[in-house]
């Protein structure tokens, strides 16, 4: 496996080549993160931006990544046009497309979002405000008609538990084989439960629509009274309840969990009628499965993930022991 430093250096060269296709002047790139995508802060005379070099095969077999990423940016553009939500500004390439391709990798550029993450020091007020943001996202998604050719993931049973996705170059089915036996058993139990739950909920508008799918506190930037939402990379069609489960799942074992759960739901309910929350804990368990499969796959290609794999699997096992 190529070292993390070597991987980042290689992707940085790709980012620099792709940047020439965007209306951004001479720029300095600063590494941000190397995970699902590899991202760089771009500082130029034209402003500050975020360059994303997208992982190949991110959106499922047979899906054109340029179309899928372009669809994500279509929603961002619509959110900016139709709402007062603070989301990243998508920047078109000189070609007029949302993306460019360099070295076979799809690349996109967004306006930079400022603010502070509160994931390490969360308070109930952060969850209340996040609940309000989710309600406004869901309101927009419920009313918005996506353009022709709009393609995003469908977060249904097959995507969570079947062999639809690919993580770190490993098929979802292959990721199941990488799990420790106790975790595999727990994931099987969650899959059995959720087959019944999701079948019961169906895909009607009261339960299902276009969701962010990854709006935890690490993807919200707090700046005074403003909350800026980032990282729509997982957005797709799924259950409103899953979007509510995502901000909560990492904090399920905290002593103040009931308070932050109530704050999130109150913030949502102040702006939009809550979906039936009977199965909220089941969707939190589903998030553990989604995260665990993704992490196991990414650990096969990313040394930083590989170094933490045993620790993460142990944490998932302990958490699901208490939930199940």
C-alpha positions in Angstrom: 0.0 0.0 0.0 1.3 3.5 -0.9 1.9 5.6 2.2 -0.6 8.2 3.1 1.9 11.0 2.2 2.5 9.4 -1.1 -1.2 9.1 -1.9 -1.8 12.7 -1.0 1.1 13.9 -3.1 -0.2 12.0 -6.1 -3.7 13.4 -5.7 -2.4 16.9 -5.2 -0.8 16.8 -8.6 -4.2 15.7 -10.0 -5.9 18.6 -8.2 -3.4 21.1 -9.7 -4.1 19.8 -13.2 -7.8 20.0 -12.7 -7.7 23.5 -11.2 -6.7 24.9 -14.5 -10.1 24.0 -15.9 -11.8 26.3 -13.4 -12.0 30.1 -13.4 -9.5 30.4 -10.5 -6.3 32.4 -10.9 -2.9 31.3 -9.7 -3.4 29.5 -6.5 -1.8 27.8 -3.5 -3.2 24.5 -2.4 -3.3 23.4 1.2 -4.1 19.8 2.1 -7.4 19.4 4.1 -8.4 15.7 4.3 -7.8 12.4 2.6 -10.8 10.2 3.3 -13.8 9.6 1.1 -12.5 12.3 -1.2 -9.2 14.1 -1.1 -9.7 17.8 -0.4 -7.6 20.9 -0.6 -8.1 24.5 0.4 -7.4 26.8 -2.6 -6.2 30.3 -2.0 -6.0 32.7 -4.9 -6.6 36.3 -5.9 -10.1 35.3 -6.8 -10.9 34.1 -3.3 -10.8 30.9 -1.2 -12.2 27.7 -2.4 -12.4 23.9 -1.7 -11.1 21.5 -4.3 -12.4 18.0 -4.2 -10.8 15.1 -6.0 -13.5 12.4 -5.9 -13.0 8.7 -5.3 -13.7 6.6 -8.3 -16.8 4.3 -8.3 -18.2 6.3 -5.3 -21.8 6.2 -6.4 -22.4 2.5 -7.1 -21.8 0.3 -10.1 -22.5 1.7 -13.5 -23.0 5.2 -12.3 -21.2 8.0 -14.1 -19.4 10.0 -11.3 -19.5 13.2 -13.3 -23.3 13.0 -13.5 -23.7 12.0 -9.9 -21.4 14.8 -8.6 -23.1 17.3 -11.0 -26.4 16.3 -9.5 -25.2 17.0 -6.0 -24.1 20.4 -7.2 -27.5 21.0 -8.9 -29.1 20.6 -5.4 -26.6 23.0 -3.8 -27.3 25.6 -6.5 -31.1 25.1 -6.0 -30.7 25.5 -2.2 -28.8 28.7 -2.7 -31.4 30.0 -5.1 -34.5 28.9 -3.2 -33.6 29.2 0.5 -31.5 31.2 3.0 -29.6 28.2 4.0 -25.8 28.6 4.0 -24.4 25.9 1.8 -21.2 25.8 -0.4 -21.3 27.7 -3.7 -20.6 25.3 -6.6 -18.2 26.7 -9.1 -18.6 25.8 -12.8 -15.6 24.8 -14.8 -14.7 26.9 -17.9 -16.6 24.3 -20.0 -19.8 25.2 -18.2 -19.9 21.8 -16.5 -19.9 21.4 -12.7 -16.9 19.1 -12.8 -13.6 18.5 -14.6 -11.6 15.3 -15.1 -7.8 15.0 -14.5 -5.9 11.7 -14.5 -9.2 9.9 -14.7 -10.5 11.5 -11.5 -13.6 13.6 -11.3 -12.8 17.0 -9.6 -15.1 19.8 -8.3 -14.6 23.2 -6.8 -16.8 24.8 -4.1 -16.7 28.2 -2.4 -15.0 28.0 1.0 -17.3 27.9 4.1 -16.0 29.5 7.3 -17.0 28.6 10.9 -16.1 26.3 13.7 -17.0 22.6 14.1 -18.5 21.7 17.5 -18.3 17.9 17.2 -15.7 17.6 20.1 -17.6 19.9 22.4 -21.3 19.6 21.6 -24.1 21.2 23.5 -27.8 20.9 23.2 -28.1 24.2 21.4 -25.9 22.8 18.6 -28.3 19.9 18.1 -31.4 22.2 18.3 -30.0 24.4 15.5 -29.0 21.3 13.5 -32.5 20.0 13.8 -33.9 23.2 12.3 -31.4 23.0 9.4 -32.5 19.4 8.7 -36.2 20.5 8.7 -35.4 23.3 6.2 -33.4 20.9 4.0 -36.3 18.4 4.0 -38.9 21.1 3.3 -36.9 22.1 0.2 -36.4 18.5 -0.9 -40.1 17.8 -0.6 -41.0 20.7 -2.9 -38.1 20.7 -5.4 -38.3 19.0 -8.7 -34.8 17.7 -9.6 -33.7 18.4 -13.2 -33.8 15.7 -15.9 -30.9 13.3 -15.5 -30.5 13.8 -11.8 -28.7 10.8 -10.3 -27.9 10.2 -6.6 -27.6 7.2 -4.4 -30.8 5.6 -3.1 -30.3 4.9 0.7 -32.6 1.9 0.9 -32.2 -1.6 2.4 -30.1 -2.8 -0.6 -27.7 0.2 -0.3 -27.2 -0.2 3.4 -27.0 -4.0 3.7 -26.7 -5.4 0.2 -23.9 -5.2 -2.4 -24.7 -1.9 -4.1 -21.8 0.3 -2.9 -18.1 0.1 -3.1 -15.8 1.3 -0.3 -12.2 1.9 -0.8 -12.2 -0.2 -3.9 -13.9 -3.1 -2.0 -17.4 -4.2 -2.9 -19.9 -3.9 0.0 -20.2 -7.7 0.1 -16.4 -7.9 0.4 -16.5 -5.4 3.3 -18.8 -7.7 5.2 -16.1 -10.4 5.0 -13.6 -8.0 6.6 -15.7 -7.6 9.8 -14.8 -9.3 13.1 -17.2 -12.2 13.7 -19.1 -10.5 16.6 -19.6 -7.3 14.6 -20.7 -9.3 11.6 -23.4 -11.0 13.8 -24.6 -7.6 15.1 -24.8 -6.2 11.6 -26.8 -9.2 10.5 -29.3 -8.6 13.3 -29.6 -4.9 12.3 -30.2 -5.9 8.7 -32.9 -8.4 9.7 -34.7 -5.7 11.7 -34.4 -3.0 9.1 -35.7 -5.2 6.3 -39.0 -5.2 8.2 -38.8 -1.6 9.3 -38.0 -0.2 5.8 -40.6 -2.3 4.1 -43.2 -0.9 6.6 -42.1 2.7 6.0 -42.1 2.4 2.3 -41.0 5.3 0.1 -43.9 7.7 0.4 -43.2 11.4 0.9 -44.0 11.3 4.6 -41.1 9.0 5.2 -38.7 9.2 2.2 -37.1 12.0 0.1 -33.9 13.7 -0.9 -31.6 13.8 2.2 -28.2 15.1 3.2 -27.3 11.6 4.7 -24.2 12.8 6.5 -25.2 15.9 8.5 -23.3 15.2 11.8 -21.7 18.0 13.8 -18.5 17.6 11.8 -20.3 18.8 8.7 -21.9 21.9 10.3 -19.8 25.1 10.8 -21.0 27.4 13.5 -20.2 31.1 13.0 -22.1 33.4 15.4 -25.8 33.0 14.6 -25.0 31.3 11.3 -24.8 27.6 10.7 -23.1 26.6 7.5 -23.8 23.1 6.1 -21.0 21.3 4.2 -20.2 17.9 2.6 -23.3 16.9 0.6 -21.2 14.1 -0.9 -23.6 11.4 0.5 -26.8 13.2 -0.4 -29.4 10.9 -2.0 -32.9 9.6 -1.7 -33.5 8.1 1.7 -35.5 8.1 4.9 -36.1 11.4 6.8 -35.4 9.4 10.0 -31.9 8.4 8.8 -31.1 12.1 8.5 -32.2 12.6 12.1 -30.2 9.5 13.2 -26.9 10.7 11.7 -26.2 13.6 14.1 -27.0 11.4 17.1 -25.2 8.1 16.5 -21.8 9.1 17.7 -23.2 10.3 21.0 -25.5 7.4 21.8 -23.4 6.4 24.9 -23.2 9.9 26.4 -24.9 10.6 29.7 -26.7 13.6 28.2 -27.9 11.7 25.1 -31.6 12.2 26.0 -31.1 15.9 26.2 -29.3 16.2 22.9 -31.8 13.9 21.2 -34.7 16.0 22.5 -32.9 19.2 21.4 -32.5 17.9 17.8 -36.1 16.8 17.6 -37.4 20.0 19.1 -35.4 22.1 16.6 -36.8 20.0 13.7 -40.3 20.1 15.1 -40.3 23.9 15.4 -40.0 24.1 11.6 -41.5 20.9 10.2 -43.7 18.1 11.4 -41.5 15.3 12.7 -41.7 12.0 10.9 -42.8 9.0 13.1 -39.7 8.6 15.4 -40.7 5.0 16.6 -37.7 3.6 14.7 -35.1 6.3 15.4 -32.9 3.9 17.3 -33.1 1.4 14.5 -31.8 4.0 12.1 -29.0 4.9 14.6 -28.0 1.2 14.5 -28.2 1.4 10.7 -25.7 4.3 10.8 -23.3 2.1 12.7 -23.5 -0.5 10.0 -23.0 2.0 7.2 -20.0 3.5 9.0 -18.5 0.1 9.8 -18.6 -1.2 6.3 -17.2 2.0 4.9 -14.4 2.1 7.4 -13.5 -1.5 6.8 -13.3 -0.9 3.1 -11.3 2.3 3.4 -8.8 0.6 5.7 -7.7 -1.5 2.8 -6.4 1.5 0.8 -5.8 4.2 3.4 -3.1 3.6 6.0 -4.6 6.0 8.5 -7.9 4.0 8.5 -6.0 0.7 8.7 -4.2 1.8 11.8 -7.5 2.5 13.6 -9.5 -0.4 12.3 -9.3 -2.6 15.4 -10.1 0.3 17.7 -13.1 1.4 15.6 -14.5 -2.1 15.3 -14.2 -2.5 19.1 -16.1 0.7 19.6 -18.9 -0.4 17.2 -19.2 -3.7 18.9 -19.5 -2.2 22.4 -22.0 0.4 21.2 -24.3 -2.1 19.4 -24.0 -4.5 22.4 -25.8 -1.8 24.4 -28.3 -0.9 21.7 -29.3 -4.4 20.7 
